[in-house]
Amino acid sequence: MCAEAGATQKRVRPLVLAKSSHDLDILHWIIGKPCKKVVAFGDLAHFKAENAPEGAPARCTDGCPAEATCPFSALKIYYRDRTWLYVFDLPEDPDKQGDVILENLKTGPYGKCVYHCENNQPDHYMMLMEFEGGVTVNFSIEAFTSYGGRRTRIMGTRGDIVGDMEEFTHTDFATGVSKTYNANAEDALNYEA
């Protein structure tokens, strides 16, 4: 599950810029005003060696006694469930992909135990921002959710927008009418920014 390999990792860039730079761009685009103040904090509280299951080896493929029940098992995520496969260079033939995934998990960074990665990035992070005109933003990054992707809530004085990476719903407070939009552009040629 480790995204980077190496015994002496250095924090190259802050988590919020590494994982959420586009989110910040979208916030700025929606608000249309400069940010005046930022307060941010986070911590690496869970993904540390002292929290590893008892007897957990350096890699999920090395006979971890907790592998079958570990929610962060690289074998479960990549090999058995075949999710997040974009991190690998896989052959087109699905029958050949399993062996390539296993080899990557045995030798590459994604097969390392998430508790033994020498991680130095926060597993939870919160940033509060104040923009010109009194607009405030609460932005958070969490490692522990029942869903993947992004959830967005924009609260205004006349309505709100709530959505994820698939669809969003706009509710007009004056009329009580809600309309849901699919995230896929249906008429891209006539789309105007």
KEDRENGU-472209 format. One record per residue (C-alpha): residue number from 1; residue in three letters; chain; x, y, z. Coordinates in nm, 3 decimals. Layout:
BEGIN
NUM_ALA_A_X_Y_Z
...
***
This chain:
BEGIN
1_MET_A_0.000_0.000_0.000
2_CYS_A_0.299_0.234_0.022
3_ALA_A_0.304_0.489_-0.257
4_GLU_A_0.678_0.551_-0.236
5_ALA_A_0.970_0.320_-0.174
6_GLY_A_1.296_0.390_-0.001
7_ALA_A_1.448_0.356_0.342
8_THR_A_1.501_0.726_0.396
9_GLN_A_1.205_0.909_0.250
10_LYS_A_1.192_1.284_0.273
11_ARG_A_0.875_1.487_0.256
12_VAL_A_0.907_1.634_-0.090
13_ARG_A_0.588_1.840_-0.082
14_PRO_A_0.304_1.892_0.164
15_LEU_A_0.022_1.638_0.152
16_VAL_A_-0.237_1.898_0.052
17_LEU_A_-0.035_1.997_-0.256
18_ALA_A_0.058_1.640_-0.348
19_LYS_A_-0.298_1.505_-0.325
20_SER_A_-0.531_1.805_-0.349
21_SER_A_-0.382_2.078_-0.567
22_HIS_A_-0.669_2.047_-0.816
23_ASP_A_-0.922_2.072_-0.533
24_LEU_A_-0.762_2.399_-0.426
25_ASP_A_-0.773_2.525_-0.786
26_ILE_A_-1.144_2.444_-0.806
27_LEU_A_-1.210_2.621_-0.474
28_HIS_A_-1.036_2.932_-0.600
29_TRP_A_-1.228_2.914_-0.928
30_ILE_A_-1.566_2.878_-0.751
31_ILE_A_-1.500_3.155_-0.499
32_GLY_A_-1.324_3.386_-0.744
33_LYS_A_-1.141_3.580_-0.474
34_PRO_A_-0.799_3.553_-0.309
35_CYS_A_-0.747_3.357_0.010
36_LYS_A_-0.649_3.586_0.302
37_LYS_A_-0.581_3.342_0.586
38_VAL_A_-0.494_2.974_0.621
39_VAL_A_-0.475_2.759_0.933
40_ALA_A_-0.374_2.397_0.881
41_PHE_A_-0.282_2.102_1.094
42_GLY_A_-0.257_1.726_1.068
43_ASP_A_-0.070_1.431_1.206
44_LEU_A_0.053_1.085_1.130
45_ALA_A_-0.123_0.904_1.411
46_HIS_A_-0.201_0.556_1.282
47_PHE_A_0.023_0.435_0.999
48_LYS_A_0.333_0.382_1.211
49_ALA_A_0.533_0.068_1.292
50_GLU_A_0.412_0.065_1.654
51_ASN_A_0.054_0.022_1.530
52_ALA_A_0.130_-0.270_1.297
53_PRO_A_-0.049_-0.598_1.371
54_GLU_A_0.161_-0.834_1.580
55_GLY_A_0.405_-1.024_1.363
56_ALA_A_0.340_-0.814_1.053
57_PRO_A_0.634_-0.843_0.810
58_ALA_A_0.760_-0.563_0.585
59_ARG_A_0.540_-0.682_0.295
60_CYS_A_0.185_-0.809_0.271
61_THR_A_0.314_-1.090_0.049
62_ASP_A_0.553_-1.224_0.316
63_GLY_A_0.301_-1.427_0.514
64_CYS_A_0.147_-1.161_0.735
65_PRO_A_-0.064_-1.325_1.008
66_ALA_A_-0.317_-1.040_0.986
67_GLU_A_-0.337_-1.022_0.605
68_ALA_A_-0.678_-1.192_0.575
69_THR_A_-0.846_-0.937_0.805
70_CYS_A_-0.633_-0.627_0.742
71_PRO_A_-0.833_-0.353_0.565
72_PHE_A_-0.507_-0.227_0.412
73_SER_A_-0.388_-0.558_0.267
74_ALA_A_-0.217_-0.500_-0.065
75_LEU_A_-0.307_-0.857_-0.166
76_LYS_A_-0.675_-0.786_-0.108
77_ILE_A_-0.681_-0.441_-0.269
78_TYR_A_-0.470_-0.504_-0.577
79_TYR_A_-0.465_-0.879_-0.634
80_ARG_A_-0.796_-1.022_-0.509
81_ASP_A_-1.025_-0.719_-0.557
82_ARG_A_-0.827_-0.582_-0.856
83_THR_A_-0.881_-0.219_-0.757
84_TRP_A_-0.648_0.079_-0.802
85_LEU_A_-0.471_-0.106_-1.083
86_TYR_A_-0.372_0.214_-1.261
87_VAL_A_-0.060_0.218_-1.039
88_PHE_A_0.082_-0.079_-1.234
89_ASP_A_0.194_-0.124_-1.594
90_LEU_A_-0.017_-0.430_-1.675
91_PRO_A_-0.044_-0.642_-1.988
92_GLU_A_-0.371_-0.610_-2.178
93_ASP_A_-0.446_-0.981_-2.140
94_PRO_A_-0.637_-1.017_-1.807
95_ASP_A_-0.509_-1.375_-1.771
96_LYS_A_-0.152_-1.243_-1.744
97_GLN_A_-0.225_-0.956_-1.507
98_GLY_A_-0.234_-1.160_-1.184
99_ASP_A_0.129_-1.270_-1.210
100_VAL_A_0.242_-0.914_-1.288
101_ILE_A_0.046_-0.774_-0.993
102_LEU_A_0.196_-1.033_-0.756
103_GLU_A_0.548_-0.961_-0.877
104_ASN_A_0.493_-0.588_-0.825
105_LEU_A_0.360_-0.650_-0.474
106_LYS_A_0.664_-0.866_-0.390
107_THR_A_0.921_-0.616_-0.518
108_GLY_A_0.766_-0.271_-0.553
109_PRO_A_0.641_-0.004_-0.315
110_TYR_A_0.272_-0.100_-0.331
111_GLY_A_0.327_-0.436_-0.161
112_LYS_A_0.487_-0.293_0.151
113_CYS_A_0.295_-0.309_0.477
114_VAL_A_0.127_0.027_0.527
115_TYR_A_0.260_0.030_0.885
116_HIS_A_0.620_-0.031_0.777
117_CYS_A_0.650_0.225_0.497
118_GLU_A_0.849_0.484_0.689
119_ASN_A_0.568_0.720_0.598
120_ASN_A_0.607_1.083_0.698
121_GLN_A_0.280_1.222_0.561
122_PRO_A_-0.027_1.286_0.779
123_ASP_A_-0.308_1.031_0.784
124_HIS_A_-0.550_1.311_0.870
125_TYR_A_-0.531_1.678_0.778
126_MET_A_-0.752_1.982_0.815
127_MET_A_-0.719_2.325_0.661
128_LEU_A_-0.936_2.628_0.734
129_MET_A_-0.928_2.910_0.482
130_GLU_A_-1.076_3.259_0.478
131_PHE_A_-1.119_3.431_0.145
132_GLU_A_-1.180_3.796_0.071
133_GLY_A_-1.546_3.884_0.116
134_GLY_A_-1.589_3.658_0.420
135_VAL_A_-1.610_3.322_0.241
136_THR_A_-1.479_3.042_0.463
137_VAL_A_-1.370_2.693_0.366
138_ASN_A_-1.316_2.383_0.578
139_PHE_A_-1.101_2.140_0.380
140_SER_A_-1.000_1.800_0.512
141_ILE_A_-0.813_1.491_0.397
142_GLU_A_-0.881_1.164_0.578
143_ALA_A_-0.729_0.822_0.533
144_PHE_A_-1.024_0.653_0.701
145_THR_A_-1.352_0.666_0.510
146_SER_A_-1.599_0.408_0.383
147_TYR_A_-1.572_0.560_0.036
148_GLY_A_-1.298_0.671_-0.197
149_GLY_A_-1.277_0.995_-0.383
150_ARG_A_-1.403_1.336_-0.292
151_ARG_A_-1.712_1.470_-0.120
152_THR_A_-1.800_1.835_-0.161
153_ARG_A_-2.055_2.054_0.015
154_ILE_A_-2.094_2.419_-0.078
155_MET_A_-2.330_2.612_0.146
156_GLY_A_-2.459_2.949_0.030
157_THR_A_-2.723_3.191_0.151
158_ARG_A_-2.971_3.096_-0.123
159_GLY_A_-2.888_2.730_-0.177
160_ASP_A_-2.636_2.454_-0.148
161_ILE_A_-2.451_2.209_-0.370
162_VAL_A_-2.368_1.861_-0.243
163_GLY_A_-2.183_1.604_-0.448
164_ASP_A_-1.905_1.362_-0.515
165_MET_A_-1.704_1.267_-0.819
166_GLU_A_-2.008_1.115_-0.992
167_GLU_A_-2.290_1.365_-0.944
168_PHE_A_-2.391_1.676_-0.756
169_THR_A_-2.724_1.815_-0.637
170_HIS_A_-2.814_2.183_-0.625
171_THR_A_-3.097_2.282_-0.389
172_ASP_A_-3.256_2.627_-0.411
173_PHE_A_-3.358_2.739_-0.061
174_ALA_A_-3.626_2.981_-0.191
175_THR_A_-3.813_2.724_-0.398
176_GLY_A_-3.705_2.403_-0.226
177_VAL_A_-3.634_2.257_-0.568
178_SER_A_-3.337_2.023_-0.602
179_LYS_A_-3.177_1.924_-0.929
180_THR_A_-2.913_1.651_-0.966
181_TYR_A_-2.645_1.668_-1.234
182_ASN_A_-2.425_1.387_-1.360
183_ALA_A_-2.053_1.468_-1.355
184_ASN_A_-2.007_1.347_-1.713
185_ALA_A_-2.050_1.625_-1.966
186_GLU_A_-2.330_1.523_-2.201
187_ASP_A_-2.285_1.812_-2.442
188_ALA_A_-1.913_1.889_-2.424
189_LEU_A_-1.904_2.077_-2.755
190_ASN_A_-2.152_2.338_-2.629
191_TYR_A_-2.013_2.360_-2.274
192_GLU_A_-1.924_2.710_-2.161
193_ALA_A_-1.703_2.783_-1.862
***
